[in-house]
Amino acid sequence: MEPRNATAPPVLNRHVSTTPSTPPTLIPHVRGHNLKADLRHCINHPELSDVTFICSDDATRKHAFRALLALRSDMFDRMLYGTMRESTAREIPLPTITSTQLQLVLEYCYLEETPSLTLLNAVSCYKAAEYFLLPRLQQLVVKFVQDNLADVHLAGEILSDAVRTLDVGLEMNELLFEAVRKFFLVQEWNIGTLKTVSREAMAVLLSDLPLEDINPPTTRAYIVFLCVVDWAFDWALDLSENPDEKLIGKEIKERVMRSLDVEKMVVYQYDVQVSVDDVTNEPQAQALISDAVSTRLLEHRDEILNPLMSLMHFEDICPHRLVTIMDTLGSAAPREIFSEAFRHHVLVRTVCPPSWEHGNACIWDHTHTGPALDLSHNNVKVSHPKVITKHSTSSVLAVCACKGEGVYTWDVLVVGCNPNAGGVSLGLATQSIVTGQNLVLGVQANSWGFASNGCVYDANPFSILTFDDGYGKGSVVSFFLDMKQRICKVTVDGVDHGVAWRNLPARIWPAASLSHGGQLEIRQTFA
């Protein structure tokens, strides 16, 4: 991951603007043909104005017409026609307003639009609209941000700028915060997504992030947590100016993040805070590592994380992952908050997301089940109960993929099998297969099947082997899938038939096809 202060990649829409292709100042002005064009010509025109504003940046002067401004803004009305001393002045200093801000305000007052508005000056425009009591302009800024924001790093900059510039407690300002929050909510979060968010802005971002709208919220809540922990580590690393300490800190961070890996979802049997001696075997880094550096880094990380922990949706994180978080982060995981999360899971009887590591990966996937098939017993059993000519054979996939370089093992119990109708076929497939196609597993492309008649099919390219007499009702067919070697072995009722398939793809699912009368039960085993 790039360091927090690294230059962000270029963003094509970073300067999205409503500016026409030809700048307004270069368009020849023809009087009387168009009211908006006439008014545009009047903006900052010295000869067509009766008041001059002196802005905060280098005393830049902006010219305007009193009556029009007073009609458009209560603030200008009180300033230019009220009892304020500015009401009689020809030149009025604005020590808190820049020329860019005033230009945007003048454009809005004259034209009801903002050609100079960009994502980079949106917050300053919003602040100026607040100062001059122009709620409609604030709404236009929010709409512009909603329509044009397309980069998470720029979104982080905008939110950080807004929190630094605007009063977080004002209801009107919540409109801009909400627009950026909603943008973050619909993005795919990855490590580094939050690198441009300031510490103050992070609290605003997390304060009202409705993860229940995301499907599934359980996975999303954990990914958000990972991103926040990664972000907190980066802030903690920035507090150190010693390059050697930064090197050690990065190694410690990488180890902690590995133990919280969302793909693994495992409870590690060691505490990463106990010692940093095992962080790396590189001689140079080994010489640098010290407990003092580790302690300082983790203390800084916890100091940054602690105010945010109450804003996290731990009730949407499964119990296995909560245990991993507590074991990995130690004191940074407040016991009260986690107790409430565990209480919630007990009350609602949470079942952790299916995974090989949790031991509940072997259930059939209702989203990849053929139209003639029924799932039962918490999706552990699948059956083909009806005679349907169009779908005399239908297929089903398990819910969890086999990937990486691990070893995956499972059994399939043949509860029912009708050889006269076509029997069943067990094996593997990718999610690209058509589950309603009237083909046994291993005949359809991207599938590998061991049929009950003893034929072993490989559709990639198509080939057939034969394993003795096959299997039938009451048989237990066991699978041993080695993803490092990309091979799968098959055993029937304890008799090892060796390797059935080789050169399997990098991501594959347990699968089966059934004809009328077929019924199967899948269950995970452990090698």
C-alpha positions as CSV (number, residue, x, y, z in Angstrom):
1,M,0.0,0.0,0.0
2,E,1.2,3.5,-0.8
3,P,2.0,5.8,2.2
4,R,-0.6,8.3,3.2
5,N,1.4,11.2,2.0
6,A,2.0,9.7,-1.4
7,T,0.8,11.6,-4.4
8,A,-2.7,10.4,-5.3
9,P,-3.2,9.0,-8.8
10,P,-4.6,11.5,-11.3
11,V,-8.4,11.7,-11.4
12,L,-9.9,12.5,-14.7
13,N,-12.9,14.2,-13.2
14,R,-11.1,16.0,-10.5
15,H,-11.9,19.4,-12.0
16,V,-15.4,18.6,-13.2
17,S,-17.1,21.9,-13.9
18,T,-20.2,23.4,-15.5
19,T,-18.0,25.8,-17.4
20,P,-18.9,26.0,-21.2
21,S,-16.3,24.9,-23.7
22,T,-15.6,28.5,-24.6
23,P,-14.9,30.7,-21.5
24,P,-17.7,33.3,-21.0
25,T,-15.3,36.2,-21.0
26,L,-14.2,35.2,-24.5
27,I,-17.7,35.1,-26.0
28,P,-18.5,38.3,-27.8
29,H,-21.3,40.1,-25.9
30,V,-24.3,41.2,-28.0
31,R,-26.6,43.4,-25.8
32,G,-30.3,42.6,-25.6
33,H,-30.3,39.2,-27.2
34,N,-30.2,37.1,-24.0
35,L,-30.9,38.3,-20.5
36,K,-28.6,35.7,-18.9
37,A,-25.8,36.7,-21.3
38,D,-26.3,40.3,-20.4
39,L,-26.1,39.5,-16.7
40,R,-23.0,37.4,-17.2
41,H,-21.4,40.3,-18.9
42,C,-22.1,42.4,-15.8
43,I,-20.2,40.1,-13.4
44,N,-17.1,41.8,-12.0
45,H,-17.5,44.6,-14.6
46,P,-16.0,47.9,-13.2
47,E,-18.1,50.1,-15.3
48,L,-21.4,48.3,-14.6
49,S,-21.1,48.2,-10.8
50,D,-21.5,50.5,-7.9
51,V,-19.6,48.6,-5.2
52,T,-16.2,47.0,-5.0
53,F,-15.4,44.1,-2.6
54,I,-11.8,43.6,-1.5
55,C,-11.1,39.9,-0.9
56,S,-8.8,38.2,1.5
57,D,-6.4,36.8,-1.1
58,D,-3.9,39.5,-2.1
59,A,-6.6,42.2,-1.8
60,T,-8.2,41.0,-5.0
61,R,-11.0,43.4,-6.1
62,K,-14.4,42.2,-7.3
63,H,-17.0,44.6,-8.7
64,A,-20.8,44.2,-8.3
65,F,-24.2,45.9,-8.4
66,R,-25.7,46.6,-5.0
67,A,-29.4,46.3,-5.8
68,L,-29.1,42.9,-7.5
69,L,-27.1,41.5,-4.6
70,A,-29.6,42.8,-2.1
71,L,-32.4,41.2,-4.0
72,R,-30.7,37.8,-3.9
73,S,-29.4,37.7,-0.3
74,D,-30.6,38.9,3.1
75,M,-26.9,39.2,4.1
76,F,-26.2,41.5,1.2
77,D,-29.4,43.4,1.9
78,R,-28.4,44.2,5.5
79,M,-24.9,44.9,4.5
80,L,-25.6,47.2,1.6
81,Y,-28.9,48.9,2.5
82,G,-29.1,48.5,6.3
83,T,-27.5,50.2,9.2
84,M,-24.0,48.7,8.7
85,R,-21.2,51.1,7.8
86,E,-20.8,49.2,4.5
87,S,-24.1,50.6,3.3
88,T,-22.4,53.9,2.4
89,A,-19.0,52.6,1.4
90,R,-17.8,52.2,-2.2
91,E,-15.2,49.7,-1.2
92,I,-16.0,46.9,1.3
93,P,-13.3,44.6,2.7
94,L,-14.2,40.9,3.1
95,P,-11.4,39.5,5.3
96,T,-12.8,36.0,5.4
97,I,-13.9,35.6,1.8
98,T,-11.5,34.7,-1.1
99,S,-11.9,36.0,-4.6
100,T,-12.8,32.4,-5.8
101,Q,-15.6,32.2,-3.2
102,L,-16.9,35.7,-4.1
103,Q,-16.8,34.9,-7.8
104,L,-19.0,31.8,-7.2
105,V,-21.4,33.8,-5.1
106,L,-21.6,36.5,-7.8
107,E,-22.2,34.0,-10.5
108,Y,-25.1,32.5,-8.5
109,C,-26.6,35.9,-7.6
110,Y,-26.5,37.1,-11.2
111,L,-27.2,33.8,-13.1
112,E,-28.6,31.2,-10.7
113,E,-25.8,28.9,-11.8
114,T,-22.1,28.5,-11.0
115,P,-19.9,28.0,-14.1
116,S,-16.7,28.2,-12.0
117,L,-17.7,25.5,-9.5
118,T,-15.4,22.5,-9.3
119,L,-15.0,19.6,-6.9
120,L,-11.9,21.3,-5.6
121,N,-13.6,24.6,-4.6
122,A,-17.0,23.0,-3.7
123,V,-16.4,23.3,0.1
124,S,-15.2,26.9,0.0
125,C,-18.2,27.7,-2.2
126,Y,-20.5,26.0,0.4
127,K,-18.9,28.0,3.2
128,A,-19.4,31.3,1.3
129,A,-23.0,30.4,0.7
130,E,-23.4,29.9,4.4
131,Y,-21.8,33.3,5.1
132,F,-24.0,35.2,2.7
133,L,-27.2,33.2,3.7
134,L,-27.7,31.5,0.4
135,P,-29.2,28.1,1.2
136,R,-30.2,27.5,-2.4
137,L,-26.5,27.8,-3.5
138,Q,-25.6,25.3,-0.8
139,Q,-28.1,22.9,-2.3
140,L,-26.6,23.4,-5.8
141,V,-23.1,22.6,-4.4
142,V,-24.4,19.4,-2.8
143,K,-26.1,18.4,-6.0
144,F,-22.9,19.1,-7.9
145,V,-20.9,16.9,-5.6
146,Q,-23.4,14.1,-5.8
147,D,-23.4,14.2,-9.6
148,N,-19.7,14.5,-10.2
149,L,-17.8,12.8,-7.3
150,A,-16.2,9.6,-8.7
151,D,-13.0,9.1,-6.8
152,V,-12.6,7.9,-3.1
153,H,-9.4,9.8,-2.5
154,L,-10.9,13.1,-3.7
155,A,-14.0,12.3,-1.6
156,G,-11.7,11.9,1.4
157,E,-10.1,15.3,0.7
158,I,-13.5,17.0,0.3
159,L,-14.8,15.5,3.5
160,S,-11.7,16.5,5.4
161,D,-11.8,20.0,4.0
162,A,-15.5,20.2,4.9
163,V,-15.0,19.1,8.5
164,R,-12.1,21.5,8.9
165,T,-14.0,24.4,7.4
166,L,-17.6,24.0,8.3
167,D,-19.4,23.7,11.7
168,V,-20.1,20.0,12.1
169,G,-23.0,20.8,14.5
170,L,-25.1,22.8,12.0
171,E,-28.0,20.9,10.4
172,M,-27.5,22.6,7.0
173,N,-23.9,21.5,6.8
174,E,-25.0,17.9,7.3
175,L,-26.3,18.0,3.7
176,L,-22.7,18.1,2.4
177,F,-21.4,15.5,4.9
178,E,-24.2,13.2,3.9
179,A,-23.5,13.5,0.2
180,V,-19.9,12.4,0.7
181,R,-20.9,9.6,3.2
182,K,-23.4,8.2,0.7
183,F,-20.7,8.2,-2.0
184,F,-18.4,6.2,0.3
185,L,-21.2,3.9,1.1
186,V,-21.7,2.7,-2.5
187,Q,-18.0,2.3,-3.2
188,E,-16.1,-1.0,-3.0
189,W,-13.8,-0.5,0.0
190,N,-10.3,-1.7,-0.1
191,I,-7.1,-1.2,1.9
192,G,-6.1,2.4,1.2
193,T,-9.6,3.6,0.4
194,L,-9.5,6.0,3.4
195,K,-5.9,7.3,3.1
196,T,-7.0,10.9,2.4
197,V,-9.5,11.1,5.2
198,S,-8.4,13.2,8.2
199,R,-8.8,12.0,11.8
200,E,-11.6,14.5,12.4
201,A,-13.3,13.6,9.2
202,M,-13.2,9.9,10.0
203,A,-15.5,10.4,13.0
204,V,-18.0,12.2,10.7
205,L,-17.7,9.6,8.0
206,L,-18.4,6.7,10.5
207,S,-21.0,8.6,12.5
208,D,-23.9,7.7,10.3
209,L,-22.8,5.0,7.8
210,P,-25.9,2.8,7.5
211,L,-24.3,-0.5,6.6
212,E,-27.6,-2.4,6.9
213,D,-28.4,-1.1,3.4
214,I,-25.5,-3.1,2.0
215,N,-25.9,-6.8,1.1
216,P,-24.4,-8.5,3.0
217,P,-23.9,-6.0,5.9
218,T,-21.8,-8.6,7.8
219,T,-19.1,-8.8,5.2
220,R,-19.2,-5.0,4.6
221,A,-18.9,-4.1,8.2
222,Y,-15.7,-6.2,8.6
223,I,-14.2,-4.7,5.5
224,V,-14.9,-1.2,6.7
225,F,-13.3,-2.1,10.0
226,L,-10.2,-3.4,8.2
227,C,-9.9,-0.2,6.2
228,V,-10.2,1.9,9.4
229,V,-7.5,-0.2,11.2
230,D,-5.2,0.2,8.2
231,W,-5.9,3.9,8.1
232,A,-5.1,4.2,11.8
233,F,-1.8,2.4,11.4
234,D,-0.8,4.9,8.6
235,W,-1.6,7.9,10.9
236,A,0.4,6.3,13.7
237,L,3.3,5.8,11.3
238,D,3.2,9.4,10.2
239,L,3.8,10.5,13.8
240,S,7.3,9.0,13.6
241,E,10.0,11.0,11.7
242,N,12.6,8.2,12.1
243,P,12.9,6.2,8.9
244,D,14.2,3.1,10.8
245,E,11.1,3.2,13.1
246,K,8.9,3.6,10.1
247,L,10.4,0.4,8.6
248,I,9.8,-1.5,11.8
249,G,6.3,0.0,12.0
250,K,5.4,-1.1,8.5
251,E,6.4,-4.7,9.2
252,I,4.3,-4.7,12.4
253,K,1.4,-3.3,10.5
254,E,1.6,-5.9,7.7
255,R,1.6,-8.7,10.3
256,V,-1.4,-7.4,12.1
257,M,-3.3,-6.8,8.9
258,R,-2.4,-10.3,7.7
259,S,-3.9,-11.7,10.9
260,L,-7.1,-9.8,10.2
261,D,-7.3,-10.8,6.6
262,V,-11.0,-10.8,5.4
263,E,-10.4,-13.7,3.0
264,K,-9.0,-16.0,5.7
265,M,-11.4,-15.3,8.5
266,V,-9.4,-17.5,10.9
267,V,-8.8,-17.1,14.6
268,Y,-5.0,-17.0,15.0
269,Q,-3.4,-18.8,17.8
270,Y,-0.8,-16.1,18.6
271,D,-0.9,-12.6,19.9
272,V,0.8,-10.3,17.5
273,Q,1.5,-7.8,20.3
274,V,3.5,-10.1,22.4
275,S,6.7,-9.8,20.4
276,V,7.9,-8.3,17.2
277,D,10.9,-10.6,16.9
278,D,9.1,-12.8,14.3
279,V,7.9,-10.0,12.1
280,T,10.7,-10.5,9.6
281,N,13.7,-12.7,9.0
282,E,15.6,-10.0,7.0
283,P,18.9,-9.2,8.8
284,Q,18.6,-5.5,8.3
285,A,15.1,-5.3,9.7
286,Q,15.9,-7.7,12.5
287,A,18.6,-5.4,13.8
288,L,16.2,-2.5,13.9
289,I,13.3,-4.2,15.7
290,S,12.7,-3.2,19.3
291,D,9.9,-3.6,21.8
292,A,9.9,0.2,22.4
293,V,9.1,0.9,18.8
294,S,6.3,-1.7,18.8
295,T,4.8,-0.3,21.9
296,R,4.9,3.3,20.7
297,L,3.3,2.4,17.3
298,L,0.5,0.3,18.9
299,E,-0.2,3.0,21.5
300,H,-0.5,5.6,18.8
301,R,-2.7,3.3,16.7
302,D,-5.0,2.7,19.8
303,E,-5.1,6.4,20.6
304,I,-6.4,7.0,17.0
305,L,-8.8,4.0,17.0
306,N,-10.4,4.4,20.4
307,P,-12.6,7.4,19.7
308,L,-13.9,5.5,16.6
309,M,-14.7,2.1,18.1
310,S,-18.2,3.2,19.3
311,L,-19.0,4.2,15.7
312,M,-18.2,0.8,14.3
313,H,-21.0,-1.7,13.4
314,F,-19.6,-4.6,15.4
315,E,-23.1,-6.2,15.7
316,D,-22.8,-6.8,11.9
317,I,-19.5,-8.6,12.2
318,C,-19.8,-12.4,12.8
319,P,-18.6,-13.9,16.1
320,H,-15.6,-15.6,14.6
321,R,-14.3,-12.4,13.3
322,L,-15.0,-10.6,16.6
323,V,-12.8,-13.1,18.3
324,T,-10.1,-12.5,15.8
325,I,-10.3,-8.8,16.3
326,M,-10.1,-9.1,20.1
327,D,-7.2,-11.5,20.0
328,T,-5.3,-9.4,17.5
329,L,-5.9,-5.9,18.8
330,G,-5.9,-6.6,22.5
331,S,-6.7,-3.5,24.5
332,A,-7.8,-1.6,21.5
333,A,-10.9,-3.7,21.4
334,P,-13.2,-2.3,24.2
335,R,-14.7,-5.1,26.2
336,E,-18.1,-3.3,26.7
337,I,-18.6,-2.8,23.0
338,F,-17.7,-6.3,22.1
339,S,-19.9,-7.7,24.9
340,E,-22.8,-5.9,23.4
341,A,-22.0,-7.3,20.0
342,F,-21.8,-10.9,21.3
343,R,-25.0,-10.4,23.2
344,H,-26.7,-9.3,20.0
345,H,-25.4,-12.4,18.2
346,V,-26.7,-14.7,20.9
347,L,-30.2,-13.0,20.9
348,V,-30.6,-13.2,17.1
349,R,-28.9,-16.6,16.9
350,T,-26.3,-15.5,14.3
351,V,-24.8,-18.1,12.0
352,C,-21.4,-17.1,10.7
353,P,-21.1,-16.6,7.0
354,P,-20.3,-20.0,5.3
355,S,-16.6,-20.6,4.9
356,W,-14.2,-23.5,4.9
357,E,-12.4,-22.1,7.9
358,H,-15.6,-21.9,9.9
359,G,-16.4,-25.5,9.0
360,N,-19.8,-24.6,7.5
361,A,-18.7,-24.1,3.8
362,C,-20.5,-27.2,2.6
363,I,-24.1,-26.1,2.0
364,W,-25.8,-25.8,-1.4
365,D,-26.1,-22.3,-2.9
366,H,-29.7,-21.4,-3.4
367,T,-28.6,-18.8,-6.0
368,H,-26.9,-21.5,-8.1
369,T,-29.6,-24.2,-7.9
370,G,-31.4,-25.7,-10.9
371,P,-35.1,-25.1,-11.3
372,A,-36.1,-28.7,-10.7
373,L,-34.2,-29.0,-7.4
374,D,-35.3,-28.4,-3.8
375,L,-33.0,-27.5,-0.9
376,S,-33.7,-28.5,2.7
377,H,-32.1,-29.1,6.1
378,N,-30.5,-25.6,6.0
379,N,-29.4,-26.2,2.4
380,V,-27.3,-29.3,3.3
381,K,-29.7,-31.6,1.3
382,V,-30.7,-31.2,-2.3
383,S,-33.3,-33.3,-4.1
384,H,-35.0,-33.7,-7.5
385,P,-38.5,-34.6,-6.4
386,K,-40.6,-34.0,-9.6
387,V,-40.6,-35.4,-13.1
388,I,-39.9,-32.4,-15.3
389,T,-39.1,-33.2,-18.9
390,K,-37.5,-29.8,-19.6
391,H,-35.2,-30.1,-16.6
392,S,-34.9,-33.9,-16.3
393,T,-31.3,-33.2,-15.0
394,S,-30.5,-30.1,-13.0
395,S,-27.3,-29.0,-11.3
396,V,-26.3,-27.2,-8.0
397,L,-23.2,-25.6,-6.7
398,A,-21.9,-25.3,-3.1
399,V,-21.9,-21.8,-1.6
400,C,-18.1,-21.5,-1.0
401,A,-15.3,-21.5,-3.5
402,C,-12.1,-23.5,-3.3
403,K,-9.2,-21.3,-4.1
404,G,-5.6,-20.4,-3.2
405,E,-3.2,-23.3,-2.4
406,G,-5.2,-25.0,0.3
407,V,-6.5,-28.6,0.6
408,Y,-10.3,-28.9,0.6
409,T,-12.2,-32.1,1.6
410,W,-15.9,-33.0,1.7
411,D,-18.2,-36.0,1.5
412,V,-21.5,-36.4,-0.4
413,L,-23.9,-38.9,1.0
414,V,-26.2,-40.4,-1.7
415,V,-29.6,-40.5,0.0
416,G,-31.5,-41.3,-3.2
417,C,-30.5,-42.3,-6.7
418,N,-32.6,-43.5,-9.6
419,P,-30.4,-45.1,-12.3
420,N,-33.4,-45.5,-14.7
421,A,-33.8,-41.7,-14.7
422,G,-30.1,-40.9,-15.2
423,G,-28.8,-41.2,-11.6
424,V,-26.6,-38.4,-10.2
425,S,-23.2,-37.0,-10.9
426,L,-20.8,-35.5,-8.3
427,G,-17.8,-33.3,-8.7
428,L,-16.8,-29.7,-9.4
429,A,-17.8,-26.7,-11.5
430,T,-17.4,-23.0,-12.0
431,Q,-20.2,-20.5,-11.5
432,S,-20.5,-20.1,-15.2
433,I,-22.4,-23.4,-15.7
434,V,-26.1,-23.3,-16.5
435,T,-27.8,-25.1,-13.6
436,G,-31.0,-25.7,-15.5
437,Q,-29.3,-27.1,-18.6
438,N,-30.3,-30.7,-19.2
439,L,-26.7,-32.1,-18.9
440,V,-25.0,-34.2,-16.2
441,L,-22.1,-32.7,-14.4
442,G,-18.9,-33.1,-16.4
443,V,-20.6,-33.0,-19.8
444,Q,-21.4,-29.3,-19.6
445,A,-18.4,-26.9,-20.2
446,N,-16.5,-25.8,-17.0
447,S,-17.7,-28.8,-15.0
448,W,-16.1,-32.1,-13.9
449,G,-18.3,-35.0,-12.8
450,F,-18.2,-38.5,-11.4
451,A,-21.5,-40.2,-12.4
452,S,-23.2,-42.9,-10.4
453,N,-22.8,-45.3,-13.4
454,G,-19.0,-45.1,-12.8
455,C,-18.1,-42.7,-15.7
456,V,-15.7,-39.8,-14.9
457,Y,-16.4,-36.9,-17.1
458,D,-14.1,-34.0,-17.9
459,A,-15.6,-31.4,-20.2
460,N,-12.4,-29.3,-20.5
461,P,-11.7,-30.8,-23.1
462,F,-14.2,-33.6,-23.0
463,S,-13.0,-37.0,-21.9
464,I,-14.4,-40.1,-20.1
465,L,-12.8,-42.6,-17.7
466,T,-14.5,-45.4,-15.8
467,F,-14.2,-46.2,-12.0
468,D,-15.4,-49.8,-11.5
469,D,-19.2,-50.1,-10.9
470,G,-19.8,-46.5,-9.7
471,Y,-22.0,-45.9,-6.7
472,G,-25.6,-45.8,-5.6
473,K,-28.1,-45.1,-2.8
474,G,-26.3,-45.2,0.6
475,S,-22.8,-44.6,-0.8
476,V,-20.5,-41.9,0.6
477,V,-18.4,-40.3,-2.1
478,S,-15.4,-38.4,-0.6
479,F,-13.4,-35.7,-2.4
480,F,-9.8,-34.5,-1.7
481,L,-9.1,-31.3,-3.6
482,D,-5.5,-30.0,-3.7
483,M,-5.6,-26.5,-5.1
484,K,-1.8,-26.1,-5.0
485,Q,-1.4,-29.1,-7.5
486,R,-4.9,-28.4,-9.0
487,I,-5.9,-32.0,-8.7
488,C,-8.9,-33.8,-7.1
489,K,-9.0,-37.4,-5.8
490,V,-12.1,-39.4,-5.3
491,T,-13.0,-42.2,-2.7
492,V,-16.2,-44.3,-2.7
493,D,-17.1,-45.9,0.6
494,G,-13.5,-45.9,1.7
495,V,-12.1,-47.2,-1.6
496,D,-9.5,-44.8,-3.0
497,H,-9.9,-44.3,-6.8
498,G,-7.0,-41.9,-7.0
499,V,-6.9,-38.7,-9.1
500,A,-10.0,-38.1,-11.1
501,W,-9.2,-34.6,-12.5
502,R,-6.1,-32.5,-13.1
503,N,-5.3,-29.0,-14.3
504,L,-8.3,-27.5,-12.5
505,P,-9.0,-23.8,-12.5
506,A,-7.9,-21.4,-9.8
507,R,-11.4,-20.9,-8.4
508,I,-13.9,-23.8,-8.3
509,W,-16.9,-25.0,-6.4
510,P,-18.2,-28.4,-5.2
511,A,-21.1,-29.3,-7.4
512,A,-23.6,-32.0,-8.3
513,S,-26.3,-32.9,-10.9
514,L,-29.4,-34.9,-10.2
515,S,-32.1,-36.5,-12.2
516,H,-35.6,-37.4,-10.9
517,G,-35.4,-39.3,-7.6
518,G,-31.9,-38.1,-6.7
519,Q,-31.2,-36.8,-3.2
520,L,-27.8,-35.8,-1.9
521,E,-26.4,-34.5,1.4
522,I,-23.1,-32.6,1.5
523,R,-20.9,-32.3,4.5
524,Q,-17.5,-30.8,5.1
525,T,-14.6,-33.0,6.4
526,F,-11.2,-32.1,7.6
527,A,-8.0,-33.5,6.1
